[in-house]
């Protein structure tokens, strides 16, 4: 049985472990597998619908803009990496908001960005939490996305 929303946002291999907390700093170094109940064999795990869009946005945030230029995607990614090593000030948080807005509006599956909020994590002063609310293309339900970003070099790795 096919999910009716699947054609809207496509499907892809699962590259990130936790899409809800988005605290995985890896960028798809491992592929995930799933055991198929019909055959009992392992297969590559895929994501579709909103989970695929959520993963695509998180990967865009984790990728330095320009990093994929050699592959024909010079504008893919975000500029959030420029904030690593910066102090957690209002100015830095405003830049994080601007870089997030630029990355979200570059994603063709995002119809409209409804809001982006950037706040200091209450227990980790070197971490900012970016909360975005957006309307996907062909969607009528807003998607909420939380992305923790670490301003220190050790958390960003």
Backbone as JSON, one array per atom type, in Angstrom:
{
  "sequence": "XXXXXXXXXXXXXXXXXXXXXXXXXXXXXXXXXXXXXXXXXXXXXXXXXXXXXXXXXXXXXXXXXXXXXXXXXXXXXXXXXXXXXXXXXXXXXXXXXXXXXXXXXXXXXXXXXXXXXXXXXXXXXXXXXXXXXXXXXXXXXXXXXXXXXXXXXXXXX",
  "N": [[0.85, -1.18, 0.0], [0.62, 2.18, -0.87], [1.63, 5.29, 0.44], [-0.39, 8.11, 0.27], [0.64, 10.66, 0.41], [3.22, 10.42, -0.42], [4.07, 10.98, -3.19], [4.1, 13.75, -3.08], [6.35, 14.81, -1.68], [8.35, 13.08, -2.24], [10.64, 10.27, -1.83], [13.4, 8.89, 0.01], [16.61, 7.53, 0.95], [17.09, 6.66, 4.35], [19.09, 8.71, 6.25], [19.65, 10.06, 8.58], [19.48, 9.57, 12.09], [17.74, 10.51, 14.27], [14.99, 12.29, 13.71], [13.26, 13.91, 15.05], [14.35, 15.17, 17.4], [16.6, 16.06, 16.22], [19.32, 16.07, 16.87], [21.47, 14.76, 15.94], [24.63, 15.01, 14.74], [25.9, 13.94, 12.62], [26.17, 13.51, 9.06], [24.79, 11.59, 7.43], [26.53, 9.36, 7.39], [26.15, 6.71, 7.76], [24.09, 4.1, 6.52], [20.74, 3.15, 7.12], [19.09, 0.16, 8.02], [16.31, -2.07, 7.57], [14.29, -4.78, 8.63], [12.44, -6.7, 6.47], [9.2, -7.79, 6.9], [7.84, -9.52, 5.2], [9.73, -11.04, 3.83], [11.79, -11.51, 5.61], [14.3, -10.58, 5.22], [17.0, -8.18, 5.27], [16.81, -4.76, 4.32], [17.5, -1.59, 2.75], [16.55, 1.22, 4.63], [13.94, 3.52, 4.01], [12.64, 6.87, 3.74], [9.63, 8.72, 3.54], [7.2, 11.15, 2.48], [6.38, 13.56, 4.97], [8.5, 12.96, 6.75], [10.62, 12.56, 5.01], [10.89, 15.13, 3.94], [11.51, 16.52, 6.29], [14.02, 15.32, 6.94], [15.47, 16.14, 4.66], [15.57, 18.91, 5.02], [17.01, 19.11, 7.42], [19.45, 18.0, 6.62], [20.19, 19.93, 4.78], [20.67, 22.1, 6.5], [22.91, 21.1, 7.86], [24.85, 20.97, 5.94], [27.53, 22.73, 4.56], [27.1, 25.7, 2.79], [27.88, 25.73, -0.61], [29.52, 23.56, -0.49], [28.79, 21.44, -2.11], [29.32, 22.28, -4.66], [30.99, 21.26, -6.69], [29.49, 19.18, -7.56], [27.48, 20.27, -8.97], [25.71, 21.78, -7.46], [25.91, 24.56, -6.29], [24.62, 26.34, -4.55], [23.39, 24.88, -2.62], [22.75, 23.98, 0.78], [23.62, 25.56, 3.92], [24.52, 28.6, 5.65], [25.05, 28.38, 8.28], [27.29, 27.21, 9.46], [29.17, 29.21, 9.59], [28.84, 30.42, 11.99], [29.99, 28.97, 13.99], [32.07, 29.06, 16.75], [31.48, 31.66, 17.33], [30.3, 34.1, 19.75], [27.46, 33.58, 21.9], [25.29, 35.69, 21.27], [22.81, 38.28, 20.84], [23.12, 39.28, 18.27], [24.45, 37.15, 16.95], [22.47, 35.18, 17.15], [20.49, 36.42, 15.61], [21.75, 36.36, 13.11], [21.81, 33.6, 12.77], [19.1, 33.13, 12.48], [18.61, 34.5, 10.07], [20.28, 33.0, 8.3], [18.99, 30.56, 8.47], [16.44, 31.15, 7.43], [17.2, 31.77, 4.77], [18.14, 29.26, 3.91], [15.83, 27.68, 4.16], [14.05, 28.92, 2.36], [15.29, 28.33, 0.01], [14.71, 25.73, -0.45], [12.89, 23.75, -2.6], [10.59, 22.35, -1.88], [9.34, 23.72, 0.08], [6.71, 25.79, 0.62], [6.09, 28.12, 2.03], [7.59, 29.98, 4.62], [6.59, 30.14, 7.84], [7.38, 30.93, 10.41], [10.42, 31.59, 12.19], [12.3, 30.96, 14.96], [14.9, 31.69, 17.21], [16.63, 30.63, 19.97], [18.51, 30.72, 23.01], [19.68, 27.73, 24.46], [18.39, 26.54, 27.54], [20.15, 25.25, 29.38], [22.59, 24.94, 28.17], [24.83, 27.11, 27.25], [26.28, 27.46, 24.92], [24.76, 26.5, 22.93], [22.21, 26.97, 20.54], [18.76, 26.88, 19.9], [16.97, 26.32, 17.07], [13.89, 26.95, 15.86], [11.58, 26.22, 13.49], [8.7, 26.94, 11.6], [6.8, 25.88, 8.98], [5.14, 25.83, 5.79], [4.63, 23.17, 3.76], [5.03, 22.58, 0.2], [2.12, 21.79, -1.61], [0.86, 21.1, 0.71], [-1.31, 21.29, 3.55], [-1.01, 21.36, 6.19], [0.97, 22.77, 8.67], [4.51, 22.27, 9.11], [6.53, 21.59, 11.82], [9.77, 22.19, 12.9], [12.65, 21.47, 14.73], [15.88, 22.45, 15.36], [18.81, 21.91, 16.89], [21.65, 23.92, 17.32], [25.13, 24.1, 17.63], [27.36, 26.36, 18.93], [29.94, 26.05, 19.77], [33.01, 24.42, 18.89], [33.27, 21.69, 19.53], [30.67, 20.68, 19.9], [29.61, 21.0, 17.38], [30.68, 19.14, 15.73]],
  "CA": [[0.0, 0.0, 0.0], [1.43, 3.38, -1.02], [1.19, 6.47, 1.16], [-0.88, 9.09, -0.7], [1.47, 11.87, 0.47], [4.56, 10.11, -0.91], [4.46, 11.73, -4.38], [4.24, 15.18, -2.79], [7.69, 15.2, -1.25], [9.3, 12.06, -2.64], [11.2, 9.37, -0.83], [14.85, 8.84, -0.03], [17.21, 6.66, 1.95], [17.22, 7.26, 5.68], [20.48, 9.04, 6.53], [19.75, 10.61, 9.93], [18.83, 8.7, 13.06], [16.64, 11.11, 15.03], [14.44, 13.44, 12.98], [12.44, 14.75, 15.95], [15.23, 16.02, 18.19], [17.58, 16.59, 15.26], [20.58, 16.33, 17.55], [22.5, 13.95, 15.3], [25.48, 15.91, 13.98], [26.42, 13.25, 11.45], [25.46, 13.87, 7.84], [24.53, 10.46, 6.57], [27.69, 8.5, 7.23], [25.7, 5.32, 7.8], [22.76, 3.82, 5.99], [19.94, 2.39, 8.06], [18.42, -1.0, 7.42], [15.07, -2.52, 8.2], [13.97, -6.17, 8.26], [11.15, -6.81, 5.79], [8.44, -8.91, 7.47], [7.4, -10.45, 4.15], [10.83, -11.93, 3.41], [12.74, -11.74, 6.68], [15.61, -10.08, 4.81], [17.27, -6.78, 5.53], [16.77, -3.87, 3.17], [17.78, -0.21, 3.13], [15.37, 1.93, 5.12], [13.62, 4.75, 3.29], [11.72, 7.84, 4.33], [8.77, 9.37, 2.56], [6.27, 12.18, 2.96], [6.94, 14.61, 5.82], [9.79, 12.57, 7.3], [11.63, 12.81, 3.99], [11.09, 16.58, 3.9], [12.21, 16.89, 7.52], [15.42, 14.93, 6.79], [16.08, 16.98, 3.63], [15.85, 20.23, 5.6], [18.09, 18.97, 8.4], [20.69, 17.82, 5.86], [20.52, 21.24, 4.2], [21.27, 22.89, 7.58], [24.2, 20.51, 8.23], [25.79, 21.06, 4.82], [28.03, 24.08, 4.32], [26.74, 26.2, 1.47], [29.0, 25.68, -1.54], [30.22, 22.29, -0.34], [28.43, 20.54, -3.21], [29.46, 23.01, -5.93], [31.59, 20.37, -7.69], [28.45, 18.26, -8.02], [26.46, 21.05, -9.66], [24.76, 22.4, -6.52], [26.71, 25.55, -5.55], [23.82, 27.08, -3.57], [22.79, 23.96, -1.64], [23.31, 24.03, 2.12], [23.33, 26.76, 4.71], [25.69, 29.34, 6.14], [25.11, 28.26, 9.74], [28.65, 26.84, 9.89], [29.93, 30.44, 9.81], [28.61, 30.87, 13.36], [30.76, 28.17, 14.93], [33.12, 29.86, 17.38], [30.96, 32.99, 17.66], [29.64, 34.15, 21.05], [26.0, 33.48, 21.88], [24.75, 37.03, 21.48], [21.62, 38.56, 20.03], [23.57, 39.42, 16.89], [24.71, 35.8, 16.43], [21.17, 34.52, 17.0], [19.83, 37.02, 14.45], [22.39, 35.8, 11.91], [21.33, 32.22, 12.65], [17.74, 33.21, 11.94], [18.72, 34.87, 8.66], [20.83, 31.87, 7.55], [17.94, 29.54, 8.44], [15.44, 31.62, 6.45], [17.76, 31.62, 3.43], [18.18, 27.83, 3.58], [14.45, 27.18, 4.0], [13.44, 29.45, 1.13], [15.95, 27.7, -1.14], [14.19, 24.36, -0.6], [11.71, 23.83, -3.47], [9.41, 21.71, -1.29], [8.79, 24.63, 1.09], [5.88, 26.82, -0.01], [6.15, 29.38, 2.78], [8.11, 29.92, 5.98], [5.64, 30.85, 8.7], [8.14, 31.56, 11.49], [11.71, 31.04, 12.63], [12.7, 31.5, 16.25], [16.21, 31.21, 17.65], [16.74, 30.9, 21.4], [19.58, 30.04, 23.74], [19.24, 26.57, 25.23], [18.42, 26.97, 28.95], [21.22, 24.65, 30.17], [23.84, 24.9, 27.41], [24.96, 28.48, 26.7], [26.92, 27.41, 23.58], [23.78, 25.89, 22.02], [20.99, 27.69, 20.23], [17.71, 26.03, 19.32], [16.29, 26.97, 15.95], [12.56, 26.38, 15.68], [10.98, 26.73, 12.26], [7.35, 26.49, 11.25], [6.7, 26.14, 7.54], [4.08, 25.18, 5.03], [5.2, 22.48, 2.6], [4.32, 22.64, -1.08], [1.02, 20.83, -1.7], [0.46, 20.7, 2.05], [-2.18, 22.23, 4.24], [-0.67, 21.29, 7.6], [2.33, 23.27, 8.89], [5.54, 21.39, 9.63], [7.37, 22.19, 12.85], [11.1, 21.61, 12.85], [13.56, 21.99, 15.74], [17.26, 22.13, 15.01], [19.8, 22.46, 17.83], [22.91, 24.29, 16.68], [26.16, 24.28, 18.64], [28.3, 27.41, 18.57], [31.3, 25.63, 20.06], [33.55, 23.49, 17.9], [33.09, 20.29, 19.91], [29.27, 20.29, 19.67], [29.28, 21.09, 15.97], [31.28, 18.04, 14.97]],
  "C": [[0.89, 1.24, 0.0], [0.8, 4.53, -0.24], [0.8, 7.53, 0.13], [-0.02, 10.35, -0.71], [2.84, 11.65, -0.15], [4.94, 10.88, -2.17], [4.69, 13.22, -4.12], [5.69, 15.57, -2.53], [8.73, 14.13, -1.54], [9.7, 11.13, -1.52], [12.7, 9.29, -1.04], [15.33, 7.85, 1.01], [17.28, 7.4, 3.28], [18.7, 7.45, 5.98], [20.71, 9.58, 7.93], [18.95, 9.74, 10.89], [17.59, 9.34, 13.68], [16.15, 12.38, 14.33], [13.64, 14.37, 13.87], [13.31, 15.7, 16.75], [16.31, 16.66, 17.35], [18.92, 16.89, 15.91], [21.72, 15.46, 17.02], [23.35, 14.86, 14.43], [26.09, 15.25, 12.76], [25.58, 13.61, 10.23], [25.33, 12.65, 6.93], [25.72, 9.56, 6.36], [27.32, 7.03, 7.26], [24.32, 5.22, 7.16], [22.03, 2.96, 7.01], [19.25, 1.25, 7.33], [17.18, -1.33, 8.21], [14.82, -3.96, 7.74], [12.56, -6.2, 7.69], [10.39, -8.02, 6.35], [8.02, -9.96, 6.44], [8.48, -11.48, 3.82], [11.78, -12.29, 4.53], [14.14, -11.26, 6.35], [15.75, -8.6, 5.13], [17.26, -6.0, 4.22], [17.13, -2.47, 3.66], [16.48, 0.47, 3.54], [15.18, 3.22, 4.33], [12.69, 5.62, 4.12], [10.87, 8.41, 3.22], [7.92, 10.41, 3.27], [6.99, 13.19, 3.86], [8.28, 14.24, 6.42], [10.9, 12.79, 6.28], [11.92, 14.31, 3.88], [11.87, 17.04, 5.13], [13.7, 16.54, 7.41], [16.13, 15.83, 5.77], [16.44, 18.36, 4.19], [16.99, 20.16, 6.61], [19.44, 18.79, 7.69], [21.14, 19.13, 5.21], [21.19, 22.12, 5.26], [22.68, 22.4, 7.92], [25.26, 20.65, 7.15], [26.22, 22.52, 4.62], [27.67, 24.52, 2.91], [27.98, 26.27, 0.59], [29.74, 24.36, -1.51], [29.94, 21.33, -1.49], [28.54, 21.2, -4.57], [30.04, 22.12, -7.03], [30.59, 19.39, -8.26], [27.29, 18.99, -8.68], [25.44, 21.72, -8.77], [25.48, 23.46, -5.67], [25.93, 26.27, -4.45], [23.2, 26.19, -2.5], [23.5, 24.11, -0.29], [22.89, 25.27, 2.86], [24.64, 27.42, 5.12], [25.82, 29.25, 7.65], [26.51, 27.94, 10.25], [29.51, 28.07, 10.18], [29.82, 30.93, 11.26], [29.38, 30.08, 14.4], [31.93, 29.0, 15.44], [32.68, 31.26, 17.75], [30.31, 32.96, 19.05], [28.11, 34.07, 20.89], [25.41, 34.83, 22.27], [23.5, 37.19, 20.63], [21.99, 38.67, 18.55], [23.81, 38.04, 16.24], [23.39, 35.07, 16.21], [20.39, 35.1, 15.83], [20.43, 36.53, 13.14], [21.94, 34.36, 11.69], [19.92, 32.2, 12.06], [17.77, 33.53, 10.45], [19.23, 33.7, 7.82], [19.8, 30.75, 7.43], [16.87, 29.9, 7.42], [15.94, 31.44, 5.02], [17.77, 30.15, 3.01], [16.78, 27.28, 3.34], [13.82, 27.68, 2.7], [14.1, 28.89, -0.12], [15.45, 26.29, -1.39], [12.91, 24.4, -1.43], [10.46, 23.18, -2.9], [8.8, 22.53, -0.16], [8.02, 25.73, 0.37], [6.04, 28.17, 0.69], [6.72, 29.11, 4.17], [7.19, 30.76, 6.84], [6.35, 31.56, 9.85], [9.46, 30.84, 11.69], [12.06, 31.75, 13.93], [14.03, 30.87, 16.64], [16.37, 31.61, 19.11], [17.93, 30.14, 21.98], [19.0, 28.87, 24.51], [19.37, 26.91, 26.71], [19.59, 26.4, 29.76], [22.57, 24.61, 29.45], [24.02, 26.23, 26.69], [25.59, 28.5, 25.32], [25.99, 26.81, 22.53], [22.62, 26.84, 21.81], [20.01, 26.72, 19.59], [16.96, 26.85, 18.28], [14.98, 26.24, 15.74], [11.92, 27.04, 14.46], [9.59, 26.12, 12.09], [7.13, 26.88, 9.8], [5.54, 25.38, 6.94], [4.71, 24.51, 3.82], [4.37, 22.71, 1.34], [3.29, 21.52, -1.09], [0.58, 20.34, -0.33], [-0.44, 21.74, 2.67], [-1.93, 22.23, 5.74], [0.76, 21.78, 7.79], [3.24, 22.18, 9.48], [6.36, 22.17, 10.64], [8.69, 21.45, 12.87], [11.96, 22.28, 13.91], [14.95, 21.5, 15.41], [18.19, 22.74, 16.05], [21.1, 22.75, 17.09], [23.91, 24.65, 17.76], [27.19, 25.29, 18.16], [29.74, 27.04, 18.89], [31.75, 24.58, 19.06], [33.29, 22.03, 18.26], [31.67, 19.82, 19.67], [28.9, 20.26, 18.22], [29.82, 19.94, 15.15], [30.33, 16.9, 14.74]]
}
